[in-house]
């Protein structure tokens, strides 16, 4: 059993043929019971906490050291930022080129001069 300062207690349980599963207990609270669509601040905070928990479990950040986790998050955010920037810069250019190509094929000519 390992205690993490921000994540509570971790238990590694061996499943029967399913591998090991990482479970986390938040002081007896369950974050899966967000059934009411009320938008009070506590529920929103719990929902974001649950999303962050899911991110850590899926990406296996929960088992990393703090410096490894920060390095992983930095690299991941850098990659996401580069993808978003590239999409912002190049997708409009490709859409314009595709529009020009297909407009010439279909015979549509714009009256707007370039």
FISE-519406 format. One record per residue (C-alpha): residue in three letters; x, z, y. Coordinates in pm, whole numbers, plus 50000, padded with zeros to 5 digits. Layout:
N
ALAXZY;...
END
This chain:
114
UNK500005000050000;UNK501334990050340;UNK500085002750672;UNK500254979750969;UNK499724993551318;UNK497244967151428;UNK495614956251104;UNK494754987650911;UNK495504991050543;UNK496384962550310;UNK495764962349941;UNK497114936049705;UNK494824932649409;UNK495554911149108;UNK492584890249007;UNK491784879648655;UNK493284844848649;UNK492564839149018;UNK495924850849157;UNK496364878949402;UNK494024884549690;UNK494774900850020;UNK492054924650129;UNK491844944350447;UNK489724974150537;UNK488954981850902;UNK488235019250883;UNK485055013250684;UNK483654986650920;UNK482594952850792;UNK482894923051021;UNK480864899550803;UNK477534915350901;UNK477104897351233;UNK473544885951161;UNK471834892351494;UNK472564866451764;UNK472874893552032;UNK475744887252269;UNK476774921752375;UNK480454928152440;UNK481034948452124;UNK479734920951896;UNK481794894352072;UNK484904915952040;UNK484174921751670;UNK483614884551616;UNK486954875351777;UNK488624902851578;UNK487114888051262;UNK488294852851360;UNK491824865851422;UNK491734883651087;UNK490664851150916;UNK493504832451090;UNK496024858050969;UNK494754857250610;UNK494584819150592;UNK498004813850748;UNK499554843650563;UNK500744858650894;UNK499524892550779;UNK502484896550544;UNK505134885850796;UNK507364908450999;UNK506444910551369;UNK509344888351478;UNK508464862751208;UNK504824863351316;UNK505714857251681;UNK508084828951582;UNK505404813051362;UNK502744816051634;UNK505114801551896;UNK505914771351681;UNK502254766151591;UNK501104768151954;UNK503884744252058;UNK502794718751798;UNK499134722051900;UNK500044718052269;UNK502074686552194;UNK499214671451991;UNK496684678752266;UNK498974664552536;UNK499694633352331;UNK495994628052267;UNK495234632752638;UNK497854607252741;UNK497594580452473;UNK493974579752351;UNK492594565052678;UNK495254537852668;UNK494364528552311;UNK490644528652388;UNK491204505152684;UNK493364481752473;UNK490794481452192;UNK488024474352447;UNK489984444952591;UNK490724431252243;UNK487144433052119;UNK485694420552448;UNK487834389052417;UNK486704383952057;UNK483024388952140;UNK483174367452452;UNK482394395152699;UNK484384390853018;UNK484324417653283;UNK483664407453642;UNK485954435153762;UNK489424421653837;UNK492404441253712;
END
